[in-house]
Amino acid sequence: MGDASFVPLAMRHPWPCERFQAADHLSCFFRQRCRLSPPKFASLTDEHEILIFLYFKRLDSGALERILPGYVMEEFSVSRDGKQIAFTTSDDKEHSGLWVAATDLRSSPRHIESSATEDQPSFLPDGDLLFRANEGGANFLYRMHPDGSNRRKVSPQHILDFMSLSPDGRWAVVQTPDSDKEYTYSLFALPVEGGPPVRICVNICLPTWDMRGEFMYMSFFVQSDPNTYALAIQPSTGLPELPASVISGVEDLKKLKSAVVIPHLVDTAYSQSLYTYTVQSTYRNLYRIPLQ
């Protein structure tokens, strides 16, 4: 499946930087939508003809490179040394599975065989992978070596989504159903090595760490607040100091004296002063159509 078969959509429409990498130099990984050209199936809609590929950009030179040409990536994670990529792709039966590849392309990507639906991979500092797996109709957080061996469940806690991982590998943020009838679901930090979970927030929030592990960034996307709130991480716990009451919205974040307000909705952060955010613009075209 060569590059000539695809036409990248306008580069003003990629995903934001989804992963900073600082193994040798500061770089950014992001995904880009590409359209089949010519369309493979005339009966399919434009949405079905759009595939997603991974790009790599050096921030010092601006050099842009496509990673693993020919492989469609729904989700991905880069190892801490920048030498491996784990990604999710679906087969023709829409069964989602995990693949692992070397970034230097010296070997072919490896499909990790499994009868379960597996996705949302994330590399731990020791090279292991965390991922979501569907088991008996329920999702759980699992861990394994990148060759697929030593596969085991991190927690018996049923989850909905695996959202983010702390840089030190101590905590995995997951979305779970909430036993409190007042809320539909909550986001918890699960200790990767075992122990009780810590509730971070409820409702539609997305807690994530910067690459240095110095701050946790929190936003509530449906509450019309254009800001992100950065909470300093306590080295002893690997988590910010959280209030005794539940964080259910931006008003709760504003009450925290330690919160640093960032005037954007942060997508990915390397540090408090270096982060990415999305600016959306609308483009329209005017066409002249003959009536006869």
Helices and strands as residue ranges (DSSP letters): G 3-5, E 6-8, E 19-21, E 27-36, H 46-49, E 50-58, E 64-67, E 75-78, E 84-90, E 96-102, E 110-112, E 118-123, E 129-135, E 138-144, E 152-153, E 161-165, E 171-177, E 185-191, E 198-202, E 208-209, E 215-218, E 228-232, H 250-254, E 260-262, E 266-269, E 275-277
